Amino acid sequence: MYTIQEIHDFKGKYPKQLLHLAGSEMWERFCFYGMRGMLTVFMVTQLGLGDKTANLQYGAIQAFVYAFTFIGGLFADKILGFQKSLFWGAILMIAGGLVIAVSPHSLFYIGTCFFIIGTGFFKPNISTMVGQLYHEGDVRRDAGFSLFYSAINLGALFGGILMIWVGKYHSWPLAFGLVSIVMTISLINFAFTRKSMGTIGLSPLHPDMPNKKRRMYEIAVYIGSLIAIPFILKLVTNTHYTDLFMYIIGPATLVYLGWEMRKFNTKENKRLLAALVFIIFSILFWAFFEQAGGSLSIFALNNVHHTLFGFIPMDPNIVNNSANSVFVIIFAPLVGLLWLWLSKRKLEPNSVVKFGLGFLFLAGAFYAFYASIFFADADGITSLDVFTLGYFIITFGELSLSP
């Protein structure tokens, strides 16, 4: 077992623990991006929903995925710790995949609710553990997150290709069953490597707290997660309730942040307020970016040619769900090294400039998507090449903003 200080002192550009975390996250992203690519297509082609309704349903599901990252992170911070949160999230995602695989048409929304809660416990906490591998002010942190991004996008790439291909052309139950298979691999990987994390991610409860009381708190979180499923089901299947929930959770989050800020000094509160500004802009960025699973997925299904570069047969939904991952894998290490190179020369842009660059690339990407109308034929079917160009541009926005 290593201490946090020992982990911080490891030599080299990337701590070895980063590779362990990236391995688990890679398989989880396989599931997430695979599910993202399948959801709208499945609802339109199998559940018979109209394009607008399917897009709203997808938006509701994604809204709760991101809302529960706040809730999952909160319980990790206060009770479970990051490591147990990862385990619980993985178990719920495995259960969700199995539920949908049993009967995709009748159990789709129930299984999706398991997936929503599971992702909420898994995703934010593994990213936080990556950040804790580095000292405050360590110039390697952005580069480390870029490498992390490159590794997990391997999972996003394979999941984005394989799951939509299996679902559309072979078997929807098998496609959803892959979620359980792959998340089991992720869980096993983390179980065998968690000792190298040292004290990072252990329960934040006071070490002198009696074990019985500690277990009671943890069990309450687990039971509460399961009790929440029917409520989430009601909210997800009725987008009006989804809107109402978001109107409540947004202000409630700000109130909670204000309450927590009482405990910190002026310098720390200024940093929290700065983080809040970044968070607000992040919401805008990801709202557009996540159209990949909604409106852009429907556009790819109905309005894009099945040929890349004029001669390569390619399903547009596979491109829609995997092109960004291909570009991240290629360019994330290069961008990470660029930040290091600029940092050594005291030329690295600060976070505000990087955010600004992210939005410029985002705008350029959506102009490319818009410009595809100039390449449409008489039936409204447009170029897959131009569509792919949009994802090439948006990738650099992601790599500027996300780390």
ZAMARGU-4260 file (C-alpha; in steps of 0.2 Angstrom, whole numbers, plus 5000, padded with zeros to 4 digits):
<rodrens>
0) 5000/5000/5000 | 5007/5017/4995 | 5003/5034/5004 | 4997/5048/4994 | 5014/5057/4996
5) 5023/5041/4989 | 5011/5041/4974 | 5014/5059/4971 | 5033/5056/4971 | 5033/5043/4957
10) 5045/5048/4944 | 5040/5051/4925 | 5027/5061/4916 | 5013/5049/4920 | 5010/5040/4937
15) 5008/5021/4934 | 4991/5022/4944 | 4985/5032/4929 | 4986/5017/4918 | 4976/5007/4930
20) 4962/5019/4932 | 4962/5022/4913 | 4960/5003/4911 | 4944/5003/4921 | 4937/5019/4913
25) 4941/5012/4896 | 4929/4998/4898 | 4916/5009/4906 | 4917/5021/4892 | 4914/5007/4880
30) 4898/5004/4888 | 4893/5023/4889 | 4897/5027/4872 | 4890/5011/4865 | 4874/5015/4874
35) 4874/5033/4869 | 4875/5027/4851 | 4861/5015/4853 | 4848/5024/4863 | 4840/5036/4850
40) 4842/5023/4836 | 4834/5010/4846 | 4819/5021/4851 | 4816/5026/4833 | 4818/5010/4825
45) 4812/4997/4838 | 4801/5007/4850 | 4792/5016/4836 | 4795/5034/4843 | 4795/5049/4832
50) 4811/5058/4830 | 4806/5073/4841 | 4800/5061/4855 | 4815/5050/4854 | 4827/5065/4855
55) 4817/5072/4870 | 4819/5055/4878 | 4837/5054/4875 | 4839/5071/4882 | 4830/5066/4898
60) 4841/5051/4900 | 4857/5061/4897 | 4851/5074/4909 | 4849/5062/4923 | 4865/5054/4919
65) 4874/5070/4922 | 4863/5075/4937 | 4867/5059/4946 | 4886/5062/4943 | 4883/5076/4956
70) 4873/5065/4967 | 4886/5050/4966 | 4900/5062/4969 | 4892/5069/4984 | 4889/5052/4992
75) 4907/5047/4987 | 4914/5063/4996 | 4903/5061/5012 | 4901/5042/5014 | 4907/5029/5002
80) 4924/5036/4996 | 4928/5035/4978 | 4934/5016/4977 | 4917/5009/4984 | 4908/5021/4973
85) 4916/5014/4958 | 4912/4996/4964 | 4894/5001/4967 | 4892/5010/4950 | 4899/4996/4941
90) 4887/4983/4949 | 4872/4994/4944 | 4878/4996/4926 | 4880/4977/4925 | 4863/4974/4932
95) 4856/4987/4920 | 4863/4979/4904 | 4856/4962/4910 | 4839/4969/4913 | 4838/4977/4895
100) 4846/4961/4887 | 4832/4950/4894 | 4818/4960/4885 | 4824/4976/4876 | 4807/4981/4871
105) 4798/4980/4888 | 4812/4983/4900 | 4822/4996/4891 | 4818/5011/4902 | 4820/5001/4919
110) 4837/4995/4913 | 4842/5012/4908 | 4838/5018/4926 | 4850/5006/4933 | 4863/5012/4920
115) 4859/5031/4925 | 4863/5028/4943 | 4878/5017/4940 | 4886/5030/4929 | 4883/5043/4942
120) 4893/5033/4955 | 4906/5028/4943 | 4911/5042/4931 | 4914/5057/4942 | 4924/5048/4955
125) 4936/5039/4944 | 4940/5056/4936 | 4943/5064/4953 | 4955/5050/4958 | 4965/5054/4942
130) 4966/5072/4948 | 4972/5067/4965 | 4987/5058/4958 | 4996/5075/4955 | 5002/5089/4967
135) 4993/5105/4966 | 5000/5116/4952 | 5009/5100/4944 | 5011/5105/4926 | 5009/5087/4921
140) 4990/5086/4926 | 4983/5092/4910 | 4995/5081/4900 | 4989/5066/4912 | 4971/5070/4908
145) 4975/5070/4890 | 4983/5053/4891 | 4968/5047/4901 | 4957/5054/4888 | 4966/5045/4874
150) 4966/5028/4884 | 4947/5029/4888 | 4943/5034/4870 | 4949/5017/4865 | 4934/5010/4874
155) 4923/5024/4867 | 4929/5019/4850 | 4926/5000/4851 | 4910/5002/4860 | 4904/5016/4848
160) 4907/5004/4834 | 4903/4987/4840 | 4887/4990/4850 | 4878/5000/4837 | 4884/4987/4824
165) 4878/4972/4834 | 4862/4981/4838 | 4857/4987/4820 | 4863/4972/4810 | 4862/4957/4822
170) 4854/4957/4839 | 4848/4971/4851 | 4848/4959/4866 | 4866/4955/4863 | 4871/4973/4860
175) 4864/4978/4877 | 4871/4962/4885 | 4888/4968/4880 | 4886/4982/4894 | 4886/4968/4907
180) 4900/4959/4900 | 4912/4974/4898 | 4908/4982/4914 | 4912/4965/4923 | 4929/4967/4915
185) 4931/4984/4921 | 4926/4979/4939 | 4938/4965/4939 | 4952/4976/4932 | 4949/4989/4946
190) 4948/4975/4960 | 4965/4968/4955 | 4974/4986/4954 | 4965/4996/4968 | 4979/4992/4981
195) 4991/5003/4970 | 4979/5018/4974 | 4985/5018/4992 | 4974/5029/5002 | 4967/5038/4987
200) 4948/5035/4986 | 4945/5027/5003 | 4930/5031/5014 | 4930/5049/5020 | 4921/5044/5036
205) 4931/5047/5052 | 4943/5032/5055 | 4937/5031/5073 | 4919/5029/5068 | 4913/5011/5074
210) 4912/4999/5059 | 4894/4995/5063 | 4889/5013/5061 | 4900/5015/5045 | 4892/5000/5037
215) 4874/5007/5041 | 4879/5023/5032 | 4885/5013/5017 | 4870/5001/5016 | 4859/5016/5017
220) 4867/5023/5001 | 4865/5007/4992 | 4847/5004/4997 | 4843/5022/4993 | 4850/5020/4976
225) 4838/5005/4973 | 4823/5014/4980 | 4826/5029/4968 | 4824/5018/4952 | 4805/5019/4951
230) 4806/5038/4954 | 4819/5040/4940 | 4808/5028/4929 | 4794/5040/4931 | 4804/5055/4927
235) 4813/5048/4912 | 4797/5042/4904 | 4789/5059/4906 | 4800/5073/4899 | 4789/5086/4908
240) 4794/5079/4925 | 4812/5079/4919 | 4811/5098/4916 | 4804/5100/4933 | 4817/5090/4941
245) 4831/5100/4933 | 4823/5116/4938 | 4824/5110/4956 | 4841/5101/4956 | 4850/5116/4948
250) 4846/5129/4961 | 4848/5116/4975 | 4865/5112/4969 | 4870/5131/4970 | 4862/5132/4988
255) 4872/5117/4993 | 4888/5124/4986 | 4884/5140/4996 | 4882/5130/5011 | 4898/5121/5009
260) 4908/5137/5006 | 4905/5142/5024 | 4918/5130/5029 | 4932/5138/5018 | 4943/5153/5018
265) 4942/5168/5006 | 4955/5161/4994 | 4947/5144/4993 | 4930/5152/4990 | 4937/5163/4976
270) 4943/5147/4968 | 4926/5139/4970 | 4917/5153/4962 | 4930/5153/4948 | 4926/5134/4946
275) 4907/5138/4946 | 4910/5150/4931 | 4919/5136/4922 | 4905/5124/4926 | 4892/5135/4919
280) 4901/5137/4903 | 4904/5118/4903 | 4886/5115/4903 | 4884/5125/4887 | 4898/5116/4879
285) 4892/5098/4883 | 4874/5102/4879 | 4880/5105/4861 | 4893/5091/4861 | 4880/5078/4867
290) 4869/5081/4852 | 4880/5066/4845 | 4868/5054/4854 | 4852/5064/4850 | 4849/5076/4835
295) 4865/5071/4826 | 4861/5053/4828 | 4844/5055/4820 | 4852/5066/4807 | 4865/5052/4803
300) 4851/5039/4803 | 4840/5048/4790 | 4851/5061/4781 | 4869/5055/4778 | 4876/5044/4764
305) 4883/5027/4768 | 4900/5030/4759 | 4916/5038/4767 | 4928/5046/4755 | 4917/5041/4740
310) 4922/5022/4741 | 4922/5015/4759 | 4905/5008/4764 | 4902/5015/4781 | 4886/5016/4792
315) 4884/5034/4797 | 4878/5030/4814 | 4895/5021/4817 | 4904/5036/4811 | 4893/5048/4822
320) 4897/5037/4837 | 4915/5034/4834 | 4924/5047/4824 | 4927/5059/4839 | 4935/5044/4848
325) 4947/5041/4833 | 4952/5059/4833 | 4955/5060/4852 | 4966/5044/4852 | 4977/5051/4838
330) 4978/5069/4844 | 4976/5069/4863 | 4994/5063/4867 | 5000/5076/4854 | 4990/5090/4862
335) 4996/5084/4880 | 5014/5085/4874 | 5010/5102/4866 | 5004/5109/4883 | 5020/5102/4891
340) 5031/5110/4878 | 5022/5127/4880 | 5023/5126/4899 | 5042/5124/4899 | 5043/5140/4889
345) 5030/5149/4900 | 5018/5150/4885 | 5005/5138/4890 | 4987/5146/4889 | 4978/5147/4905
350) 4962/5138/4908 | 4951/5153/4903 | 4960/5154/4886 | 4958/5135/4884 | 4940/5136/4887
355) 4938/5150/4874 | 4947/5139/4862 | 4935/5125/4866 | 4920/5136/4861 | 4928/5142/4845
360) 4931/5124/4839 | 4913/5120/4845 | 4906/5134/4834 | 4917/5128/4819 | 4911/5110/4821
365) 4893/5115/4821 | 4895/5126/4806 | 4903/5111/4797 | 4887/5101/4802 | 4876/5115/4795
370) 4887/5117/4779 | 4882/5099/4775 | 4866/5105/4768 | 4876/5112/4753 | 4881/5094/4749
375) 4864/5086/4750 | 4856/5078/4735 | 4838/5079/4729 | 4832/5067/4743 | 4841/5077/4757
380) 4855/5064/4759 | 4872/5073/4762 | 4890/5069/4762 | 4897/5058/4776 | 4914/5066/4773
385) 4908/5084/4778 | 4898/5076/4793 | 4915/5068/4798 | 4924/5084/4797 | 4913/5092/4810
390) 4918/5078/4822 | 4937/5082/4818 | 4935/5100/4822 | 4925/5097/4838 | 4938/5085/4845
395) 4950/5100/4847 | 4937/5109/4856 | 4935/5094/4868 | 4954/5093/4870 | 4955/5111/4874
400) 4941/5112/4887 | 4939/5095/4895 | 4956/5092/4904
</rodrens>
